[in-house]
Amino acid sequence: AAGGRGQRGTIKPKANFDAEKDAAALKDAIEGLGTNEKVLIEILTQRSNDQRQLICKAYEKATGRTLEKDLKGDTGGNFEKLLLALITPPAAYDCHEVTRAMKGAGTQDCILVEIFASRSKQQIKALKDVYLKETKKDLIEKLGSEVSGEFSKALILLAKGERDGSDSVDVGKAKEDAETLYKAGEKKWGTDESKFIEILCKRSIPQLRQILIEYKNISGKTLQQSIEGEMSGELEELLVAVVKCAKSLPAYFAERLHESMKGGGTDESTLTRIMVSRSEIDLLDIRAEFKKLYQHSLRSDIESDMSGEYGDCLKAICGGDD
C-alpha cells in the first residue's frame, strides 16, 4: 500500500469529510471555557492522517494560528503528545522520534531499534527525506556520529535501505546463508558478527523467513535463540528485532505494546508511537496477535493502565475490544 498504508488499520478515512466543519468544531472546543477534550478526541481519532493534514490547513486559515500551537497551549502531558502525534504526517513523526532518540545524553537505542527494524524501505526513505528537508543534514552521517561499533554498522545498513526488495525466495541461497550464520555463530569460538549483520540487514523479508526455517533445520535452535546466546547489548537487541519483524510485524508490535504497559511503570512514549504509527496500517492484526499472546485484549490493558483523556484517546485509536 502506498506510503506504508495497509488495509488493517483501526482508523479509516471518514466518509463525507468536511475539513472546514472539523476545523470550526476544534476551534470552538479549544476557545470555549475549558477545553472540550471529547471533541478533540472524537475528531482527531476518527479521521485519517491525510484528512488531519487538511484540517490543520483549514484551522490555520480560519484562526490565523496553527492547530499544533493551540493544542500545545491548551492540553498537556501525554495527552498533548498523543494529539500532536496524530496531526503529524507519518514520515515526519518517524523522523522526529529518531531525532528525539539521538538527543540528550545517551542515545535512546530502543527507539532507533524499533523504527529501523520495523519500517519498510519506502518508510525509511521518507523519514530520511524529512530529516534532510528539516535539518539540511544527512541522517546517515548524524547516526554515524551518535552510535558506534557493530550496532552502528547494522543500524546504518538498515537506515541506508540496503535491504533487497524482491518477493521471490531462493531456497538454495537461504540454505547457504543459514549455513554461513551457523558457522559464524554456534560452531565457532567467538561470533563473527559481521556475517549476521550482512545477512539480516540485506536479505529480503521473504528470503529471511526462509533462512529462519533453514537455520532451525541445521542448528536445532532458532536464529533468535542463537543471537541471544551469542551476542549482547544493542546489537543483540537490534538483530533480534529484525528477526521478529521478519517473522511477524504485528506480533513484534503486540509484544512491544505489552512490554510498554507491564510491570512497575508505563512507557507512554512507546505506547503513543506504536498506537499512532500503526493505526492506519495493521493495528487490527496487532490486536489479534496481542489477544493470542496474552489471552486478553489490548483494549483491556489500556483500560486498566491508562486513565483520563490520554486513556480515552488511546481507546479511541484502539477501537473495539477483542
C-alpha positions in Angstrom: 0.0 0.0 0.0 1.3 3.5 -0.8 3.2 5.2 2.0 3.0 2.0 4.1 -0.7 2.3 4.5 -2.2 -1.1 5.0 -5.8 -2.2 4.9 -5.7 -3.5 8.5 -5.8 -0.2 10.4 -8.4 0.7 13.0 -8.6 4.2 11.6 -10.1 4.7 8.1 -10.8 7.9 6.2 -14.1 9.4 7.2 -16.8 9.4 4.5 -18.4 12.9 3.7 -15.3 14.5 5.3 -15.5 18.3 5.7 -12.2 19.9 6.8 -13.7 23.4 7.4 -16.5 22.0 9.6 -14.0 19.9 11.6 -11.7 22.9 12.0 -14.6 25.1 13.2 -15.6 22.4 15.8 -12.0 22.2 17.0 -11.8 26.0 17.3 -14.9 26.0 19.4 -13.6 23.2 21.6 -10.3 25.0 22.2 -11.6 28.5 22.6 -14.6 27.7 24.8 -14.5 27.9 28.5 -12.3 25.0 29.5 -11.2 22.9 26.5 -13.6 20.3 25.3 -11.3 17.3 25.2 -14.1 14.9 24.0 -14.4 16.9 20.7 -10.6 16.9 20.2 -10.5 13.1 20.7 -13.6 12.4 18.5 -12.4 14.5 15.6 -8.7 13.7 15.6 -9.0 9.9 16.1 -11.9 9.4 13.6 -10.1 10.9 10.6 -7.2 9.6 8.6 -3.8 11.3 8.7 -4.3 12.8 5.3 -7.6 14.2 6.4 -6.0 15.7 9.6 -3.5 17.5 7.4 -6.4 19.2 5.6 -8.0 20.0 8.9 -4.7 21.7 10.0 -4.7 23.8 6.9 -8.4 24.8 7.3 -7.8 25.6 11.0 -4.9 27.9 10.3 -7.0 29.6 7.6 -9.9 30.1 9.9 -7.9 31.2 13.0 -4.6 32.5 11.8 -3.0 30.1 14.3 -1.6 26.6 13.8 -3.6 23.8 15.4 -0.3 22.5 16.7 0.4 25.7 18.7 -3.2 25.8 20.0 -3.1 22.1 21.2 0.2 22.8 22.9 -1.3 25.8 24.7 -4.5 24.0 25.7 -3.6 20.4 26.5 -0.6 18.9 28.4 1.4 15.9 29.2 0.9 12.6 27.4 -2.5 13.6 26.0 -0.9 16.6 24.3 1.9 14.4 22.8 -0.6 12.0 21.6 -2.7 14.6 19.8 0.4 16.2 18.3 1.5 12.8 17.0 -1.9 12.3 15.4 -1.6 15.6 13.4 1.9 14.9 12.2 2.4 13.2 8.8 3.8 9.7 9.4 7.2 10.2 7.9 7.7 13.4 9.9 6.6 11.6 13.0 9.1 8.8 12.5 11.8 11.4 11.7 11.0 13.4 14.9 11.1 10.2 17.0 14.5 9.3 15.6 15.7 12.8 16.3 14.4 12.6 19.9 16.2 9.3 20.2 19.5 10.9 19.3 19.1 13.9 21.6 20.5 14.4 25.0 22.9 12.3 27.0 23.0 8.7 25.8 21.1 7.7 22.7 17.7 6.0 23.2 18.6 2.9 21.3 15.2 1.2 21.8 13.5 3.8 19.6 16.2 3.5 16.9 15.9 -0.3 17.0 12.1 -0.2 16.8 11.9 2.2 13.9 14.8 0.9 11.7 13.9 -2.8 12.3 10.2 -2.4 11.5 9.9 0.2 8.8 9.8 -0.7 5.1 12.4 0.7 2.7 9.9 3.3 1.5 9.1 4.4 5.0 12.8 4.7 5.8 13.5 6.7 2.7 10.5 9.0 3.5 11.8 9.7 7.1 15.3 10.5 5.8 13.9 12.9 3.2 12.0 14.7 6.0 15.2 14.8 8.1 17.2 16.4 5.2 14.4 18.9 4.5 14.1 20.0 8.1 17.7 20.0 9.2 19.6 20.3 5.9 21.7 17.4 7.2 22.1 13.8 6.2 20.6 11.4 8.7 23.1 8.6 8.0 26.0 10.9 8.9 24.2 12.0 12.0 23.6 8.4 13.1 27.2 7.6 12.4 28.3 10.3 14.9 25.8 9.2 17.5 26.2 5.4 17.6 29.3 3.2 17.3 30.6 -0.3 16.9 28.8 -3.2 15.3 25.5 -1.8 16.4 26.2 1.3 14.3 27.2 -0.9 11.2 23.9 -2.8 11.4 21.7 0.3 12.1 23.3 2.2 9.2 22.8 -0.6 6.8 19.1 -0.6 7.7 19.0 3.2 7.5 20.6 3.2 4.1 17.7 1.0 2.9 20.0 -1.7 1.5 17.5 -4.5 2.1 16.6 -6.4 -1.0 13.1 -5.6 -2.1 12.2 -8.7 -4.0 9.3 -11.0 -3.2 10.8 -14.3 -4.6 12.5 -16.9 -2.4 15.7 -18.7 -3.4 15.8 -21.8 -1.1 19.3 -22.8 -2.1 20.6 -19.4 -1.2 18.7 -19.5 2.0 20.4 -22.8 3.0 23.8 -21.2 2.1 23.1 -18.2 4.3 21.8 -20.4 7.2 25.0 -22.4 7.0 27.1 -19.2 7.0 25.3 -18.0 10.1 25.7 -21.3 11.8 29.4 -21.3 11.1 29.8 -17.7 12.2 28.0 -18.3 15.5 27.2 -21.6 17.1 30.1 -23.5 15.5 32.8 -21.0 16.2 34.6 -19.8 19.3 33.7 -16.1 19.4 31.0 -14.9 17.0 31.6 -13.3 13.6 29.0 -10.6 14.0 29.6 -9.1 10.5 28.1 -12.1 8.8 24.9 -11.8 10.9 24.7 -8.1 10.2 25.3 -8.5 6.4 22.6 -11.3 6.0 20.0 -9.9 8.5 20.1 -6.3 7.2 20.3 -7.0 3.5 18.2 -10.0 2.5 14.6 -9.5 1.6 11.9 -10.3 4.2 10.6 -13.4 2.3 14.1 -14.6 2.0 14.8 -14.0 5.7 11.8 -16.1 6.6 13.2 -19.0 4.6 16.6 -18.5 6.2 14.9 -18.8 9.7 13.5 -22.2 8.6 16.7 -23.5 7.2 18.7 -22.3 10.2 16.5 -24.2 12.6 16.9 -27.3 10.4 20.7 -27.0 10.6 21.2 -25.9 14.1 18.3 -27.3 16.0 17.9 -23.8 17.6 16.0 -20.8 16.3 18.1 -18.0 14.9 16.7 -15.8 17.7 18.0 -18.2 20.3 21.4 -18.2 18.8 21.6 -14.4 18.6 20.5 -14.1 22.2 23.1 -16.7 23.2 26.0 -15.3 21.2 25.5 -11.6 21.4 24.7 -8.9 23.9 23.8 -5.2 24.2 22.3 -3.1 21.5 23.5 -5.3 18.6 21.6 -8.2 20.1 18.5 -6.1 20.6 18.6 -4.8 17.0 19.2 -8.2 15.3 16.5 -9.9 17.5 14.1 -7.1 16.5 15.0 -7.7 12.8 14.3 -11.4 13.2 11.0 -10.8 15.0 9.8 -8.2 12.4 10.7 -10.6 9.6 8.6 -13.3 11.2 5.6 -11.1 12.0 5.4 -7.3 12.3 2.0 -7.5 14.2 3.4 -9.9 16.8 6.5 -7.8 17.2 4.4 -4.7 17.9 2.0 -6.6 20.2 5.0 -7.6 22.3 6.3 -4.1 22.4 2.9 -2.8 23.5 2.7 -5.4 26.2 6.2 -4.5 27.5 5.3 -0.8 27.5 2.4 -1.4 29.9 3.5 -4.3 32.2 5.3 -4.1 35.5 6.1 -1.0 37.5 5.6 1.9 35.2 4.2 2.6 31.8 6.4 3.7 28.8 3.9 6.2 27.4 6.1 7.4 24.6 6.4 3.8 23.1 2.7 3.3 23.6 1.9 6.5 21.8 4.3 5.9 19.0 3.1 2.4 18.2 -0.6 3.2 18.5 -0.4 6.2 16.3 2.1 4.9 13.7 0.2 1.5 13.2 -3.3 2.9 13.4 -3.8 3.0 9.6 -1.6 0.1 8.8 -2.0 -3.1 10.9 -3.4 -2.3 14.3 -6.3 -4.8 13.8 -3.7 -7.5 13.3 -1.7 -6.3 16.3 -4.8 -6.5 18.4 -5.4 -10.1 17.2 -1.8 -11.1 17.9 -2.0 -9.4 21.3 -5.0 -11.5 22.3 -3.3 -14.6 21.1 -0.1 -13.9 23.0 -1.6 -12.7 26.3 -5.1 -14.1 26.4 -6.7 -10.7 26.9 -7.4 -7.7 24.7 -5.1 -4.8 24.0 -8.0 -2.5 24.9 -8.4 -4.1 28.4 -4.7 -3.5 29.1 -5.1 0.2 28.0 -8.2 0.5 30.2 -6.6 -0.9 33.3 -3.3 1.0 32.8 -4.3 4.4 31.5 -6.8 6.9 32.7 -8.1 10.4 31.8 -8.0 12.0 28.4 -4.8 10.1 27.4 -6.5 6.8 28.1 -9.7 7.8 26.3 -7.8 8.9 23.3 -5.8 5.7 23.1 -9.0 3.6 23.4 -10.5 5.6 20.5 -7.4 4.7 18.4 -7.5 1.1 19.5 -11.1 0.7 18.6 -13.1 -2.4 19.7 -12.5 -4.9 22.4 -11.4 -8.4 21.3 
